């Protein structure tokens, strides 16, 4: 993705940061680099959520439930997710 003016430098910096954090692996192939993900998507999501919201994703649920616009469908989805995760841990 090019930014206005055609600069790729911010993307290169972002990629280098992600490589340094261990989320991507970079290998030189001919005159270019190949990248692939390292670790799980779930771990990356947890890291992003933690950084974006200042803590684990579990802290988001009580905040979401405290709003008045949570409908029955969304509550049922949350119950199913909690139930599924509870069964996987035991």
Backbone as JSON, one array per atom type, in Angstrom:
{
  "sequence": "XXXXXXXXXXXXXXXXXXXXXXXXXXXXXXXXXXXXXXXXXXXXXXXXXXXXXXXXXXXXXXXXXXXXXXXXXXXXXXXXXXXXXXXXXX",
  "N": [[0.85, -1.18, 0.0], [0.66, 2.08, -0.96], [1.38, 5.28, 0.28], [0.08, 8.67, 0.04], [1.97, 10.43, -2.32], [3.61, 8.35, -2.87], [5.29, 7.1, -1.03], [6.83, 4.41, 0.61], [8.06, 4.06, 2.94], [6.91, 4.35, 5.64], [5.44, 1.94, 5.74], [7.46, 0.03, 5.56], [8.79, 0.51, 7.94], [6.74, -0.17, 9.76], [6.48, -2.89, 9.17], [9.03, -3.8, 9.91], [8.88, -3.37, 12.66], [6.88, -5.2, 13.4], [8.17, -7.56, 12.71], [10.33, -7.43, 14.5], [8.95, -7.74, 16.89], [8.31, -10.34, 16.75], [6.06, -11.31, 15.47], [6.04, -11.69, 12.77], [8.02, -13.49, 10.36], [10.93, -13.0, 8.5], [12.45, -13.78, 5.46], [15.11, -13.82, 3.2], [14.72, -13.98, -0.24], [15.98, -14.45, -3.27], [15.95, -11.41, -4.85], [14.25, -10.22, -3.1], [12.13, -10.17, -0.15], [10.55, -12.69, 1.8], [7.68, -13.11, 3.77], [6.09, -14.46, 6.65], [3.55, -15.39, 8.98], [4.15, -15.66, 12.46], [3.4, -17.45, 15.27], [0.12, -17.49, 16.78], [-3.03, -16.33, 15.44], [-4.78, -15.68, 17.4], [-3.13, -15.0, 19.57], [-1.97, -12.69, 18.55], [-4.23, -11.06, 18.26], [-4.96, -10.8, 20.94], [-2.75, -9.37, 21.89], [-3.0, -6.98, 20.43], [-5.55, -6.09, 21.3], [-5.02, -5.77, 24.03], [-3.14, -3.7, 23.99], [-4.58, -1.68, 22.71], [-6.82, -1.23, 24.34], [-5.91, -1.13, 26.91], [-5.62, -3.42, 28.54], [-6.6, -6.88, 29.21], [-8.82, -8.67, 26.95], [-11.0, -9.6, 28.33], [-11.76, -7.56, 30.02], [-13.28, -5.97, 28.41], [-15.81, -7.04, 28.15], [-17.48, -6.64, 30.56], [-17.69, -3.84, 30.35], [-19.03, -3.57, 27.92], [-21.44, -4.82, 28.52], [-22.51, -3.05, 30.31], [-23.63, -1.04, 28.86], [-26.7, 0.19, 27.51], [-27.65, -0.73, 25.09], [-27.37, -3.44, 24.45], [-28.45, -6.23, 22.83], [-30.72, -9.12, 22.87], [-29.77, -11.11, 21.17], [-26.99, -10.58, 21.01], [-26.28, -10.98, 23.69], [-26.81, -13.72, 23.89], [-24.88, -14.72, 22.12], [-22.54, -14.02, 23.54], [-22.89, -15.63, 25.82], [-22.7, -18.19, 24.68], [-20.06, -18.13, 23.71], [-18.63, -17.88, 26.12], [-19.38, -20.27, 27.36], [-18.34, -22.17, 25.54], [-15.58, -21.6, 25.73], [-15.16, -22.19, 28.41], [-15.56, -24.95, 28.49], [-13.43, -25.82, 26.89], [-11.23, -25.25, 28.47], [-11.42, -26.99, 30.59]],
  "CA": [[0.0, 0.0, 0.0], [1.42, 3.32, -1.05], [0.79, 6.48, 0.85], [0.16, 9.79, -0.89], [3.35, 10.78, -2.64], [4.3, 7.14, -3.26], [6.26, 6.66, -0.03], [6.61, 3.13, 1.26], [8.88, 4.01, 4.15], [6.15, 4.01, 6.85], [5.09, 0.52, 5.7], [8.67, -0.71, 5.86], [8.99, 0.66, 9.39], [5.73, -0.98, 10.43], [6.84, -4.29, 8.97], [10.2, -4.07, 10.75], [8.42, -3.45, 14.05], [6.16, -6.46, 13.57], [9.2, -8.6, 12.68], [11.07, -7.33, 15.76], [8.1, -8.25, 17.97], [8.17, -11.77, 16.59], [4.79, -11.69, 14.86], [6.35, -12.07, 11.39], [9.37, -13.96, 10.09], [11.35, -12.48, 7.2], [13.52, -14.56, 4.84], [15.54, -13.26, 1.91], [14.55, -14.86, -1.39], [16.47, -13.75, -4.46], [16.12, -9.97, -4.65], [13.16, -9.7, -2.27], [11.92, -10.85, 1.12], [9.3, -13.43, 2.01], [7.2, -12.94, 5.14], [4.99, -15.31, 7.08], [3.16, -15.16, 10.36], [4.73, -16.48, 13.52], [2.47, -17.4, 16.38], [-1.28, -17.65, 16.4], [-3.83, -15.11, 15.26], [-5.38, -15.38, 18.69], [-2.14, -14.29, 20.37], [-1.82, -11.34, 17.99], [-5.43, -10.3, 18.62], [-4.85, -10.48, 22.36], [-1.76, -8.32, 22.03], [-3.58, -5.73, 19.9], [-6.61, -5.64, 22.22], [-4.4, -5.3, 25.26], [-2.52, -2.39, 23.76], [-5.58, -0.68, 22.32], [-7.8, -0.95, 25.39], [-5.26, -1.06, 28.21], [-5.8, -4.61, 29.35], [-7.08, -8.06, 28.5], [-10.12, -8.57, 26.3], [-12.05, -9.88, 29.33], [-12.21, -6.29, 30.58], [-14.21, -5.32, 27.49], [-17.16, -7.6, 28.29], [-18.3, -5.87, 31.52], [-17.97, -2.5, 29.81], [-20.04, -3.7, 26.87], [-22.72, -5.17, 29.14], [-23.04, -1.92, 31.06], [-24.38, -0.16, 27.97], [-28.11, -0.2, 27.45], [-28.05, -1.17, 23.77], [-27.04, -4.84, 24.23], [-29.7, -6.95, 22.55], [-30.79, -10.52, 23.3], [-28.9, -11.9, 20.29], [-25.61, -10.37, 21.42], [-26.13, -11.66, 24.97], [-26.75, -15.16, 23.62], [-23.55, -14.98, 21.54], [-21.57, -13.96, 24.63], [-23.07, -16.83, 26.65], [-22.16, -19.34, 23.94], [-18.61, -17.99, 23.71], [-18.14, -18.19, 27.48], [-19.59, -21.7, 27.56], [-17.37, -22.88, 24.69], [-14.24, -21.42, 26.29], [-15.12, -22.89, 29.7], [-15.42, -26.39, 28.18], [-12.1, -26.05, 26.34], [-10.23, -25.15, 29.54], [-11.56, -28.11, 31.52]],
  "C": [[0.88, 1.23, 0.0], [0.65, 4.45, -0.39], [0.85, 7.59, -0.17], [1.61, 10.23, -1.09], [4.19, 9.57, -2.98], [5.29, 6.6, -2.24], [5.86, 5.33, 0.58], [7.33, 3.05, 2.59], [8.07, 3.72, 5.41], [5.76, 2.53, 6.89], [6.29, -0.35, 6.03], [8.95, -0.64, 7.36], [8.01, -0.21, 10.17], [6.07, -2.47, 10.34], [8.04, -4.66, 9.84], [9.82, -4.19, 12.22], [7.74, -4.78, 14.32], [7.14, -7.64, 13.55], [9.97, -8.6, 14.0], [10.27, -7.88, 16.93], [7.89, -9.76, 17.87], [6.87, -12.24, 15.99], [4.96, -12.12, 13.4], [7.78, -12.58, 11.32], [9.71, -13.5, 8.68], [12.53, -13.34, 6.72], [13.84, -13.95, 3.48], [15.39, -14.33, 0.84], [14.9, -14.08, -2.65], [16.65, -12.27, -4.13], [15.02, -9.37, -3.77], [13.1, -10.49, -0.96], [10.59, -11.59, 1.1], [8.95, -13.29, 3.48], [6.13, -13.98, 5.43], [4.76, -15.09, 8.56], [3.82, -16.14, 11.31], [3.82, -16.35, 14.72], [1.04, -17.47, 15.86], [-1.95, -16.3, 16.2], [-4.44, -14.7, 16.58], [-4.4, -14.61, 19.58], [-1.96, -12.87, 19.87], [-3.03, -10.48, 18.34], [-5.38, -9.88, 20.08], [-3.87, -9.35, 22.61], [-2.32, -6.98, 21.58], [-4.66, -5.2, 20.83], [-6.03, -5.09, 23.51], [-3.79, -3.93, 25.12], [-3.56, -1.32, 23.47], [-6.48, -0.28, 23.48], [-7.21, -1.0, 26.79], [-5.48, -2.25, 29.11], [-6.32, -5.77, 28.54], [-8.49, -7.85, 27.93], [-11.26, -8.82, 27.28], [-12.57, -8.6, 29.97], [-13.23, -5.59, 29.69], [-15.65, -5.8, 27.72], [-17.98, -6.84, 29.33], [-18.63, -4.46, 31.02], [-19.06, -2.55, 28.77], [-21.41, -3.98, 27.49], [-23.32, -4.01, 29.91], [-23.78, -0.92, 30.17], [-25.8, -0.68, 27.82], [-28.52, -0.77, 26.09], [-27.61, -2.6, 23.44], [-28.34, -5.6, 24.01], [-29.59, -8.42, 22.95], [-29.87, -11.4, 22.45], [-27.43, -11.79, 20.72], [-25.34, -11.04, 22.77], [-26.0, -13.17, 24.78], [-25.39, -15.54, 23.02], [-22.47, -14.98, 22.62], [-21.68, -15.19, 25.52], [-22.47, -18.06, 25.98], [-20.63, -19.3, 23.91], [-18.01, -18.36, 25.06], [-18.26, -19.68, 27.74], [-18.56, -22.52, 26.79], [-15.96, -22.79, 25.27], [-14.1, -22.14, 27.63], [-14.9, -24.39, 29.47], [-14.02, -26.71, 27.67], [-11.03, -26.03, 27.42], [-10.31, -26.31, 30.49], [-11.41, -29.36, 30.75]]
}
